Amino acid sequence: MIKNLAFWLVMLAAVPGFSQRKTEQVLWYTKPASVWEEALPIGNGRLGAMIFGRVAEELIQLNEETLWTGGPANLNPNPDAPKYLPEVRKLLFEGHNDQAVKLMRKMQGPNTNAYQPLGDVILKQDLNGEVSKYYRNLNISNATASTRFTANEVEYTREYFASAPDQVIVIRLKASKAKSLNFSLSTRNQLAFQKSIEGHDELVLKGKARIWGDERRIPKPFLYSDSISCNGMRYQARIKVVSTDGHIATDSILHISGASEALILVSGATSFNGFDKCPDKDGKDENLLTTRYLSAASQKNFRQLREAHIKDYQQYFDRVELSLNNATPPNLPVDERLQRYKNGQDDPALEMLYYQFGRYLLISSSRPGGVPANLQGIWNQQIRPPWRSNYTTNINLQMNYWPAEVCNLDEMQQPLVEHIKHLAANGTATAKNYYNARGWAVHHNSDIWAQTNPVGDGVGDPKWANWSLGSPWLSQHLYEHYRFTGDRKYLQETAYPLMKGAAEFCLDWLVEKDGYLVTVPSTSPENSYLLPNGSKEVVTIASTMDMSIIRDLFTNVIEADSILGVDPEFAQLLKEKKARLYPLHIGHKGNLQEWYGDWEDEDPHHRHVSHLFGLHPGREISPLLDPKYAAASRKTLEIRGDEGTGWSKAWKINFWARLLDGNHAYKMYQELLKNSTLINLFDTHPPFQIDGNFGATAGISEMVLQSQLSDIQLLPALPNKWRTGYVKGLVARGGFVMNIYWENGKLTKASVTSRVGALCRLRTNLPIQVKRAQTTATTAKGPAGTQYLTSFPTKAGQTYEIVVK
């Protein structure tokens, strides 16, 4: 008898149709979720659910991405705002910051609306005897979840997935013994609702969202309608037992008895009909939508639904593979693995799982045709969620989409592009009404209604509420999409007009001081500083973040015009203005200066590191461009420290990777996993914020591939711990799909597939040879010594193999 597994795998590989299956990425546990933060997320971009995996009383918490409070934004909520700006600037120039802050509060408008839960499905199951052999999981390789347990010698299985092709959540219950499955289904919601039974097998939950989102810390009475506002959004959820061999009975809930199996479909929809339409009087027919989804999906059996779902999901998920140290997961639940990791136990398979979990979350919470992933993706159980679960545009919304392009999920960023169009439409009114400025402006917070005004409601701290440079930062995303895809039509018709509008706002926002163009008022989001006299201040002139964002925008618009050739006069104007922008400064500690003066931070370890925007996500600072500013950025990070919220640690992974320090980037990744990760792998601020998941996945990609400059760097920040590995399917700017392999910490081989046919420039630490290509090779001095630059033209659709000489 042959016992050698490798021998049999070789033999089987010769059999037609046989292939070795990749190791599946699975989160699994031996106990149910006790709280929401332990439940497992599924989603199809529009519908989401948190699966608790409870035995006798299962809870399935539902969300629908468009269920928000409120209605279209008031585009001029504070008509008096413009009259305060000249005085605010005068006071800041004269050093009367406290008085300026008071006036800035008078320039604020209402806070945003809030994302809401769709409701709960409660599944109560009759069980006899002790429960044993409990197991629940989330398989992110095929986007399915399951719960399994045994009671009275019967094994019960529950399977769940959220299907994008069929726009329903699918639940199948099975028992290993015939006719031993007995359960009931009911619903509830914290919002106003009514529930009913339709036919003999369908439970309906419907109601309305509130007309505005109140501040979580200052609760107000719930309002669902009034005589002035656009009344709240309607919602509906339907739970239908599509097939079962048991008996169905109804009263106010569904009862299924004597079954061996049951297939249940969950459908949901709202009356949302666009950011500029009242969801009540101008809303869609949510009843028609939910019944259509159910009717179509009900024509398929479980196998057909599951196959369509997995095929759809894997076309995205399977594009990227990451292997570290040839690791395979230990036979332990994720909560135990996390605890061992916190105690210092290496688990590269857990690091791989977390990376792919970020890609899973993006696929599951942001799909073409929908709205962007919010502060919690699409998963929220509270009607007063933290920070309204809105779009925070001073980093968090942008961070959600950092992994989209590089992680080969270009389609998932389309909702953000569409949302930016809506923000530009509303932001044009905000720029004019608040500042008498051209272009479009976006402030600290937004929502599904594309609100763009300064928030705070007259009482918010200007250090966050009055931040005004959302439009140039969001414009960076627009141009990055072009840099990754080379889509000239998109650049000309979509990105450039929006980028130009943001640049026009910045031109009007800038004023002159001492020969420089500066922003006034200016903040470094959510941070404060101390003047030499000891006074604490939150507003300044020309914060480093402001000036870096505007330089980034002007650079991108100038570059876009050099490609399109449509606006040379405007490009020339931006070149002249860019040369006059207040420059970067290095402080007395050797750090990159954050404020207009070389002042101390009130909190030296503040979670925001906004003044390093030029390092990441910008491309102004790099050890390959100017060691002086790179060293100042390093010093800034050393002073800030490695602590912080989850998303802050994720940003620091990217910073250290851009500084080409793989070991410190890896240290930040470990900090995130050890101290800012819940047992279901959700990032915690605390509480849960999804941007940390997305930012970390982007940061790991930056460690093995960078392309923000003119070259594509292979393994630019590989840590010592990842001695051997490979990554397949990452995308570099220029439209290049990369496979990279390494052993003993050094590149061994790679391949480049060109999507658009462009010149490929590779930067490596070892000399390489590109097969079947005419190459030009040079050497350069890099931060780690000699580096090798290899250039070669490519053809669209062609793959080029690379070997180390």
C-alpha positions in Angstrom: 0.0 0.0 0.0 1.4 3.3 -1.0 1.1 6.0 1.7 2.9 8.8 0.0 0.3 11.6 -0.5 2.5 13.5 -2.8 2.8 10.5 -5.1 -0.9 10.2 -5.3 -1.4 13.9 -6.1 1.1 13.6 -8.9 -0.8 10.5 -10.3 -4.2 12.2 -9.9 -3.0 15.3 -11.6 -2.6 13.3 -14.8 -6.3 12.3 -14.7 -8.4 14.5 -17.1 -10.5 17.0 -15.2 -8.6 16.7 -11.9 -7.0 19.7 -10.3 -5.7 20.4 -6.8 -8.0 22.6 -5.0 -6.6 25.7 -3.3 -6.7 25.8 0.4 -10.0 27.3 1.3 -10.1 30.5 3.5 -12.4 29.8 6.4 -13.3 31.5 9.6 -14.7 28.8 12.0 -15.7 28.6 15.6 -16.9 26.1 18.2 -19.5 28.3 19.9 -22.2 30.7 18.7 -21.9 34.5 18.7 -22.8 36.0 22.1 -22.9 39.6 20.7 -23.2 41.2 17.3 -19.4 41.8 17.1 -18.9 38.0 17.1 -21.5 37.2 14.3 -20.4 36.5 10.8 -21.1 38.8 7.8 -22.6 37.9 4.5 -23.6 40.3 1.7 -24.2 40.7 -2.0 -23.3 44.4 -2.1 -27.0 45.5 -1.5 -28.3 43.0 1.1 -26.3 42.1 4.2 -26.8 39.8 7.1 -25.0 39.0 10.4 -25.3 35.3 11.2 -25.1 34.6 14.9 -25.1 30.8 14.7 -27.3 30.3 17.8 -28.9 27.0 18.3 -32.4 27.1 19.8 -33.0 30.7 18.8 -30.9 31.9 15.8 -30.7 35.6 15.1 -30.1 36.8 11.5 -29.7 40.6 11.5 -30.5 42.2 8.1 -29.4 45.3 6.3 -30.2 46.9 2.9 -27.6 49.4 1.7 -30.1 52.2 0.9 -32.0 52.3 4.1 -31.1 55.6 5.6 -32.9 58.3 7.5 -33.9 61.6 5.8 -34.2 62.7 2.2 -32.4 64.9 -0.3 -30.0 67.4 1.2 -30.9 71.0 1.8 -28.4 72.7 -0.5 -28.4 76.1 1.3 -29.1 75.3 5.0 -27.2 78.4 6.3 -27.7 81.4 4.0 -25.7 83.6 6.4 -22.5 81.5 6.1 -20.7 83.5 3.5 -20.7 86.7 5.5 -18.5 85.2 8.2 -15.6 84.0 6.0 -13.8 87.3 5.5 -13.9 88.0 9.2 -12.7 84.5 10.0 -9.7 84.9 7.7 -8.9 88.4 9.2 -9.0 87.0 12.7 -6.7 84.1 11.9 -4.2 86.3 10.2 -4.2 88.5 13.3 -3.8 85.5 15.6 -7.3 85.7 17.2 -8.0 82.0 16.8 -10.6 81.7 19.6 -12.8 84.4 18.0 -12.4 82.7 14.6 -13.5 79.4 15.9 -16.7 81.0 17.3 -17.5 82.4 13.9 -16.7 79.2 12.1 -19.4 77.5 14.2 -21.9 80.0 12.7 -20.9 78.8 9.2 -21.9 75.2 10.0 -25.0 73.3 8.7 -26.9 70.2 9.8 -25.3 66.9 10.5 -25.7 64.0 8.1 -28.4 61.3 8.1 -27.9 57.8 9.5 -27.7 54.3 8.1 -30.4 52.0 9.5 -31.0 48.2 10.1 -33.6 46.4 7.9 -34.7 44.2 10.8 -34.1 40.8 12.3 -35.2 37.3 11.4 -35.6 35.0 14.4 -35.4 31.3 13.9 -36.6 29.3 16.9 -36.0 25.5 16.7 -37.5 22.8 18.8 -34.6 20.6 20.1 -34.5 17.6 22.4 -31.5 16.6 24.4 -28.0 18.0 24.8 -26.4 19.9 21.9 -23.0 18.6 20.9 -20.5 18.8 17.9 -21.2 22.5 17.4 -19.5 24.2 14.5 -20.1 27.5 12.6 -18.1 29.0 9.8 -17.8 31.6 7.1 -16.0 30.3 4.0 -14.7 33.4 2.3 -13.5 31.3 -0.7 -17.1 30.9 -1.8 -18.9 33.4 0.4 -21.1 30.9 2.3 -21.7 30.5 6.0 -23.0 27.5 7.9 -23.9 26.3 11.4 -23.9 22.6 12.3 -24.7 20.8 15.6 -26.1 17.6 16.9 -29.0 17.1 19.3 -30.7 13.8 20.2 -28.4 12.0 17.6 -29.7 14.2 14.8 -27.3 16.5 12.9 -28.7 19.8 12.0 -27.2 22.0 9.3 -28.0 25.6 8.4 -26.4 27.1 5.3 -26.5 30.8 4.3 -25.4 33.0 1.5 -26.3 36.4 0.0 -26.7 36.0 -3.8 -25.9 38.9 -6.1 -27.2 37.1 -9.2 -30.6 36.5 -7.6 -30.6 39.4 -5.1 -31.8 37.3 -2.1 -30.4 35.8 1.0 -30.6 32.0 0.8 -31.1 29.8 3.9 -31.3 26.0 3.8 -32.0 24.0 6.9 -31.4 20.2 7.0 -31.7 17.4 9.4 -29.9 14.0 9.1 -33.0 12.2 10.3 -36.2 12.5 8.3 -39.0 14.6 9.7 -37.1 15.8 12.7 -36.8 19.5 11.8 -39.3 21.7 13.7 -38.9 25.5 13.8 -40.6 28.9 13.5 -39.7 32.1 11.8 -40.6 35.6 13.0 -39.3 39.2 12.4 -38.8 42.4 14.3 -37.2 45.8 13.9 -36.3 48.8 16.1 -37.8 51.1 13.5 -41.6 51.6 13.2 -42.9 48.5 11.4 -45.9 46.3 10.6 -45.7 42.6 9.9 -48.1 40.2 8.2 -48.4 36.8 6.7 -49.1 36.5 2.9 -50.3 33.2 1.6 -49.3 30.3 3.7 -45.6 30.5 3.5 -44.4 34.2 3.5 -43.7 36.6 6.3 -43.6 40.4 5.5 -42.0 43.1 7.5 -42.5 46.7 6.3 -42.2 50.2 7.7 -40.5 53.5 7.4 -37.2 55.1 8.4 -37.2 58.3 10.4 -37.2 61.6 8.6 -33.8 62.6 10.0 -30.9 61.1 11.9 -30.5 62.4 15.4 -27.2 62.6 17.3 -26.5 59.4 19.2 -25.2 61.3 22.2 -28.2 63.7 22.3 -31.3 61.4 21.7 -34.4 63.1 20.4 -37.9 61.7 19.8 -38.2 59.6 16.7 -40.1 61.2 13.9 -41.4 59.3 10.9 -43.3 62.2 9.2 -44.1 65.8 9.5 -45.8 68.6 7.4 -42.6 70.1 6.1 -39.9 67.5 5.4 -39.8 64.9 2.8 -41.2 62.0 4.8 -39.1 59.0 5.6 -38.0 56.1 3.4 -40.2 53.0 3.1 -38.6 49.6 3.5 -39.8 46.0 3.2 -38.4 42.6 3.9 -39.9 39.3 2.9 -39.1 35.8 4.3 -40.5 33.0 2.2 -40.4 29.2 2.8 -39.9 28.2 -0.8 -39.8 24.5 -0.4 -40.0 21.9 2.4 -41.2 18.4 3.0 -42.7 19.5 6.3 -46.0 21.1 7.3 -46.4 24.9 7.3 -48.8 26.6 9.7 -49.3 30.3 10.4 -50.5 32.7 13.0 -48.4 35.8 13.4 -45.4 33.8 12.5 -44.4 30.8 10.3 -44.3 27.3 11.9 -42.7 24.4 10.0 -42.9 21.0 11.5 -42.0 17.4 10.6 -39.5 18.5 8.0 -36.3 17.0 6.8 -35.2 20.1 4.9 -36.4 23.6 4.2 -35.3 26.3 1.7 -35.9 29.9 2.8 -35.4 33.0 0.8 -35.1 36.5 2.2 -35.7 39.5 0.1 -35.5 43.2 0.9 -35.8 46.6 -0.7 -36.4 50.3 0.0 -38.1 53.1 -1.8 -34.8 54.9 -2.4 -34.9 56.4 -5.9 -31.7 58.5 -6.0 -29.9 61.0 -3.9 -32.0 63.9 -5.2 -35.5 62.3 -5.0 -37.9 62.2 -2.0 -38.0 58.5 -1.0 -41.7 58.9 0.0 -43.6 60.7 -2.7 -41.0 60.0 -5.5 -39.8 56.7 -4.2 -39.6 53.3 -5.9 -42.1 50.6 -5.2 -40.3 48.5 -2.6 -43.2 46.0 -2.6 -42.8 45.4 -6.3 -39.0 45.0 -5.9 -39.1 42.5 -3.1 -41.8 40.3 -4.7 -40.0 40.3 -8.0 -36.7 39.2 -6.4 -38.5 36.5 -4.5 -40.6 35.3 -7.5 -37.6 35.0 -9.8 -35.4 33.3 -7.2 -38.1 30.9 -6.2 -38.0 29.3 -9.7 -34.6 27.9 -8.8 -33.6 25.0 -6.5 -30.9 25.3 -3.8 -28.2 23.8 -6.0 -28.9 26.3 -8.8 -29.0 29.3 -6.5 -25.8 28.2 -4.8 -23.9 27.5 -8.1 -24.9 30.9 -9.5 -23.9 32.6 -6.3 -20.5 31.0 -6.1 -19.7 31.5 -9.8 -20.5 35.2 -9.5 -18.5 35.6 -6.3 -15.4 33.7 -7.3 -15.0 35.6 -10.6 -13.8 38.4 -8.3 -12.4 36.7 -5.3 -10.2 34.1 -7.2 -8.3 36.8 -9.0 -5.8 37.2 -6.1 -3.8 34.6 -4.2 -1.4 35.3 -1.3 0.9 32.6 0.2 3.2 33.3 3.1 5.8 30.8 4.2 3.9 27.9 2.7 1.6 28.2 5.7 -1.5 26.1 6.2 -4.0 27.0 8.9 -3.8 25.1 12.2 -6.9 23.1 13.2 -8.1 25.7 15.6 -11.0 28.1 15.6 -10.2 31.7 14.7 -10.9 33.1 18.2 -8.3 30.7 19.6 -5.8 31.5 16.8 -6.2 35.3 17.5 -5.5 34.7 21.2 -2.4 32.7 20.4 -1.3 35.4 18.0 -1.7 38.0 20.7 0.4 35.8 22.9 3.2 35.8 20.4 2.5 32.7 18.4 3.3 33.0 14.7 0.4 32.3 12.3 1.1 33.5 8.8 -2.1 31.6 7.6 -4.1 34.0 9.9 -2.3 36.9 8.3 -3.3 35.6 4.9 -6.9 35.0 6.0 -7.2 38.6 7.3 -5.9 39.9 4.0 -8.4 38.0 1.9 -11.2 38.8 4.4 -10.7 42.5 3.4 -11.3 41.5 -0.2 -14.3 39.5 0.8 -15.8 42.4 2.7 -15.4 44.8 -0.3 -17.0 42.3 -2.7 -19.8 41.8 -0.2 -20.5 45.5 0.5 -19.9 47.4 -2.7 -21.2 46.3 -6.1 -21.8 48.1 -9.4 -25.1 49.9 -9.4 -25.2 50.3 -5.6 -24.0 52.9 -3.2 -20.6 53.0 -1.6 -19.6 51.0 1.5 -20.2 53.1 4.5 -18.4 53.3 7.8 -19.5 49.7 8.6 -19.7 48.4 5.0 -23.4 47.4 4.9 -23.6 45.7 8.4 -25.2 47.7 11.2 -27.6 46.7 13.9 -28.3 50.1 15.5 -30.7 52.9 14.6 -28.3 55.3 16.3 -25.1 53.8 14.9 -21.7 55.2 15.9 -20.9 58.3 13.7 -24.3 57.6 12.0 -22.4 54.9 10.0 -22.0 57.6 7.4 -19.3 58.6 4.9 -16.4 60.4 6.7 -14.5 62.0 3.9 -11.3 63.1 5.8 -10.0 59.6 5.3 -12.5 56.8 6.1 -14.5 56.7 2.9 -11.3 57.0 0.9 -9.7 54.2 2.9 -12.6 51.9 2.1 -11.5 51.9 -1.5 -7.7 51.8 -1.2 -7.6 48.0 -1.9 -10.1 48.1 -4.9 -7.7 48.7 -7.8 -4.5 47.0 -6.5 -6.5 44.0 -5.3 -8.0 43.4 -8.7 -11.5 44.5 -7.6 -11.9 47.4 -10.0 -15.7 46.9 -10.4 -16.2 47.3 -6.7 -15.1 51.0 -6.7 -17.8 52.0 -9.3 -20.3 53.0 -6.6 -17.8 55.5 -5.2 -17.3 57.0 -8.6 -21.0 57.4 -9.0 -21.3 58.9 -5.5 -18.6 61.4 -6.3 -20.7 62.6 -9.2 -23.6 63.2 -6.8 -21.3 65.0 -4.4 -20.1 67.2 -7.2 -23.7 68.1 -8.0 -24.6 69.1 -4.5 -21.1 70.4 -3.7 -21.4 72.9 -6.5 -24.2 74.5 -4.6 -22.3 74.3 -1.3 -19.2 76.0 -2.8 -21.4 78.8 -4.1 -23.7 79.2 -1.2 -21.1 79.0 1.6 -18.0 80.6 0.0 -19.1 82.3 -3.3 -16.6 79.9 -4.9 -16.6 78.0 -8.2 -16.3 74.3 -8.5 -17.6 71.9 -5.9 -16.8 71.4 -2.2 -17.3 68.5 0.2 -16.8 68.7 4.0 -16.1 66.2 6.8 -19.2 64.0 6.5 -21.6 62.9 3.9 -24.4 60.3 3.5 -26.5 58.6 0.9 -28.1 61.9 0.0 -24.6 63.3 -0.9 -24.7 66.0 1.7 -21.7 68.3 1.3 -22.2 71.3 3.7 -20.0 71.9 6.8 -21.6 69.8 9.5 -21.8 70.4 13.3 -25.2 72.1 13.5 -23.6 75.2 15.0 -22.0 73.3 18.0 -19.4 71.0 16.3 -15.7 71.5 16.8 -14.3 73.1 13.7 -11.3 70.8 13.8 -13.6 68.2 12.2 -16.9 69.9 11.3 -15.5 72.7 9.1 -12.8 70.7 7.2 -13.4 71.6 3.6 -11.1 69.7 1.3 -13.1 66.5 0.6 -13.4 67.3 -3.2 -9.7 67.3 -4.0 -9.1 64.1 -1.9 -12.0 62.3 -3.6 -10.6 63.5 -7.0 -7.5 61.6 -6.3 -9.5 58.4 -6.4 -10.9 59.4 -9.8 -7.4 59.9 -11.2 -6.0 56.7 -9.6 -8.7 54.8 -11.5 -7.3 56.1 -14.7 -3.7 55.4 -13.7 -4.6 51.7 -13.1 -6.8 51.2 -16.1 -5.6 53.6 -18.8 -9.2 54.3 -19.7 -8.8 57.5 -21.7 -12.6 57.8 -22.4 -13.3 57.6 -18.6 -10.6 60.2 -18.0 -12.0 62.6 -20.5 -15.7 62.2 -19.8 -15.8 61.4 -16.1 -12.7 62.1 -14.2 -11.3 65.2 -15.7 -14.4 67.4 -15.5 -14.8 66.5 -11.8 -11.1 67.0 -11.1 -11.2 70.4 -12.8 -14.3 71.4 -10.7 -12.4 70.5 -7.5 -9.4 72.5 -8.7 -11.6 75.5 -9.4 -12.8 75.3 -5.9 -9.3 75.1 -4.5 -8.2 78.1 -6.7 -11.0 80.2 -5.1 -10.3 78.8 -1.6 -6.6 79.8 -1.6 -5.5 83.2 -0.5 -2.1 84.9 -0.5 0.1 85.3 2.5 3.8 86.4 2.5 4.0 85.5 -1.2 2.6 82.0 -0.8 -0.9 80.6 -1.5 -2.5 79.2 1.6 -5.8 77.9 2.9 -7.6 79.9 5.5 -9.2 78.6 7.6 -7.4 75.4 7.8 -7.4 72.3 10.0 -5.4 69.1 10.3 -8.5 66.9 10.7 -9.5 66.2 14.3 -6.2 67.2 15.8 -5.2 70.2 18.0 -2.0 72.0 18.7 -0.4 74.2 21.4 1.0 77.6 20.8 4.1 78.7 22.7 1.9 80.6 25.2 0.2 77.3 26.0 -3.1 77.9 24.4 -4.8 75.0 22.7 -5.9 75.7 19.1 -7.7 73.7 16.4 -7.7 76.1 13.4 -4.7 77.3 11.6 -3.4 78.6 8.2 -2.1 76.2 5.5 -2.0 72.9 7.3 0.4 70.5 5.7 -2.5 68.2 4.9 -4.4 71.0 3.1 -1.4 72.0 1.0 -0.4 68.4 0.2 -3.9 67.5 -1.0 -4.1 70.6 -3.2 -0.6 69.9 -4.7 -1.7 66.3 -5.4 -4.9 67.5 -7.2 -3.0 70.2 -9.2 -0.4 67.6 -10.2 -3.1 65.1 -11.3 -5.1 67.7 -13.3 -1.9 69.0 -15.1 -0.9 65.4 -15.9 -4.4 64.6 -17.1 -4.3 67.6 -19.5 -1.0 66.4 -20.8 -2.7 63.2 -21.8 -5.9 64.7 -23.1 -4.7 68.1 -24.4 -8.1 69.6 -23.9 -7.3 72.5 -21.4 -3.8 73.8 -21.8 -4.6 77.3 -20.4 -6.1 75.8 -17.3 -3.1 73.4 -16.9 -0.7 76.3 -17.2 -2.6 78.3 -14.6 -2.4 75.3 -12.2 1.4 75.0 -12.8 1.8 78.7 -11.8 -0.4 78.3 -8.8 1.2 75.1 -7.7 4.6 76.8 -7.7 3.3 79.3 -5.1 1.7 76.8 -2.7 3.0 76.9 0.8 5.6 74.2 0.9 6.5 71.3 3.2 8.5 72.2 6.3 10.7 70.1 8.6 10.3 70.9 12.3 12.9 71.3 15.0 12.5 67.6 16.0 13.3 66.5 12.4 9.6 65.6 11.8 7.4 66.8 9.0 5.7 69.9 10.3 1.9 69.5 10.6 0.9 73.1 11.2 1.7 76.5 9.8 4.2 77.0 12.6 6.5 74.5 14.3 4.1 73.9 17.1 3.6 71.0 19.5 0.6 68.7 19.2 -1.8 68.6 22.1 -1.8 64.8 21.7 1.6 63.7 20.2 0.1 60.2 19.6 -3.1 61.3 17.9 -4.7 58.7 15.6 -4.7 61.0 12.5 -1.4 61.4 10.8 -2.9 63.7 8.1 0.3 65.6 7.4 1.8 62.5 5.8 -0.8 62.6 3.0 2.0 63.3 0.6 3.6 59.9 1.6 0.4 58.0 1.4 -2.1 58.0 -0.3 -0.2 60.8 -2.2 3.0 60.4 -4.2 4.8 63.5 -3.2 7.1 61.9 -0.6 9.2 58.8 -1.1 12.7 57.6 -0.2 13.2 57.3 -4.0 12.4 61.0 -4.6 13.8 62.9 -1.6 15.5 61.2 1.4 15.1 64.4 3.4 11.3 64.4 3.5 11.2 60.6 3.7 13.4 60.9 6.8 11.1 63.6 8.2 8.1 61.3 7.6 9.8 58.5 9.5 10.5 60.8 12.4 6.9 61.9 12.4 5.7 58.2 12.7 8.2 57.5 15.4 6.9 60.5 17.4 3.3 59.4 16.8 4.0 55.9 17.9 2.5 52.6 17.0 -0.7 52.8 19.0 -4.0 54.2 17.8 -7.4 53.1 16.6 -7.7 50.2 14.2 -7.9 52.3 11.0 -5.0 54.4 12.2 -2.8 51.3 12.5 -4.0 50.3 9.1 -2.9 53.6 7.6 0.5 53.2 9.4 1.0 49.9 7.6 0.8 51.9 4.3 3.0 54.6 5.6 5.8 52.3 6.6 5.5 50.3 3.4 5.9 53.5 1.4 9.0 54.2 3.5 10.2 50.8 2.3 10.4 49.5 5.9 8.8 46.1 5.7 9.6 45.1 9.2 7.9 48.1 10.7 5.0 47.8 8.3 4.7 44.2 9.5 4.9 45.3 13.2 1.9 47.6 12.5 0.0 44.7 10.9 0.7 42.6 14.0 -0.5 45.5 16.2 -3.7 45.6 14.2 -4.4 41.9 14.6 -3.4 41.7 18.2 -5.2 44.8 19.6 -7.7 46.1 17.1 -9.4 43.0 15.6 -12.6 41.4 16.9 -13.0 37.6 16.8 -15.0 37.7 13.6 -12.0 39.7 12.1 -13.9 43.0 12.0 -11.6 45.9 12.6 -12.5 47.9 15.8 -11.9 51.6 16.3 -13.4 50.8 18.8 -16.3 50.2 18.0 -16.4 48.4 14.7 -15.2 50.4 11.6 -14.7 48.6 8.4 -12.0 51.0 7.0 -9.4 49.3 9.1 -10.0 46.0 7.3 -9.8 47.7 4.0 -6.8 49.8 4.9 -4.8 46.8 6.1 -5.5 44.8 3.0 -4.3 47.7 0.9 -1.2 48.0 3.2 -0.2 44.4 2.8 -0.5 44.9 -1.0 1.8 47.9 -0.7 4.4 45.7 1.1 4.8 43.4 -1.9 3.9 45.8 -4.8 4.1 49.5 -5.3 3.5 51.6 -8.4 2.6 55.1 -7.2 5.8 56.5 -8.8 7.0 56.0 -12.4 8.3 52.4 -11.7 6.7 49.2 -10.5 8.5 48.1 -7.4 8.6 44.3 -6.7 8.8 43.4 -3.0 9.5 47.0 -1.9 8.8 46.3 1.8 9.0 42.6 2.4 9.4 41.8 6.1 11.9 39.3 7.4 9.1 37.2 8.7 7.8 36.4 5.3 10.8 34.5 4.1 9.0 32.6 1.3 5.8 33.2 -0.6 4.0 34.4 -3.6 1.2 36.8 -4.6 -0.8 36.4 -7.8 -3.1 38.8 -9.5 -2.3 42.1 -7.9 -2.6 45.1 -10.3 0.0 47.8 -10.8 -0.7 51.3 -12.3 -0.4 51.1 -16.1 -2.8 48.1 -16.2 -0.3 45.4 -15.3 -1.4 42.2 -13.5 1.5 40.9 -11.5 2.5 37.5 -10.1 5.5 37.7 -7.8 7.4 34.8 -6.2 10.2 34.9 -3.5 12.3 32.6 -1.5 14.6 33.4 1.5 13.4 37.0 1.3 14.5 37.5 -2.3 12.7 37.7 -5.6 12.9 34.5 -7.6 10.5 35.0 -10.5 7.5 37.0 -11.6 5.2 37.6 -14.5 3.5 40.7 -16.0 0.3 40.6 -18.0 -0.4 43.8 -19.8 -4.0 44.8 -20.0 -3.6 47.9 -22.2 -0.2 47.7 -23.8 2.0 50.2 -22.2 5.7 50.7 -21.3 6.5 48.6 -18.2 9.2 49.8 -15.9 10.2 47.4 -13.1 12.4 48.3 -10.1 14.0 45.3 -8.3 16.8 44.6 -5.9 18.3 42.0 -8.1 19.0 42.1 -11.9 16.2 40.4 -13.9 15.6 39.1 -17.4 12.3 39.5 -19.2 11.7 36.6 -21.6 10.5 37.5 -25.2 10.8 41.2 -24.7 13.2 44.0 -25.8 14.4 45.4 -22.6 16.4 48.4 -21.5 18.2 47.9 -18.2 19.9 50.5 -16.0 20.9 50.7 -12.4 20.2 53.3 -9.7 21.1 54.1 -6.2 18.2 53.2 -3.8 17.6 53.4 -0.1 18.8 49.8 0.3 21.7 50.1 -2.1 21.9 49.3 -5.8 18.5 48.8 -7.6 17.9 47.6 -11.1 15.5 49.4 -13.5 14.2 47.3 -16.4 11.9 48.8 -19.1 10.2 47.0 -21.9 7.2 47.7 -24.2 4.2 45.5 -23.8 1.2 44.4 -26.0 -2.3 44.3 -24.6 -3.2 40.7 -23.5 0.4 39.5 -23.5 2.1 37.9 -20.5 5.8 38.4 -19.9 7.8 36.0 -17.7 10.5 37.4 -15.5 13.5 35.5 -14.0 16.3 36.6 -11.8 19.7 36.6 -13.5 
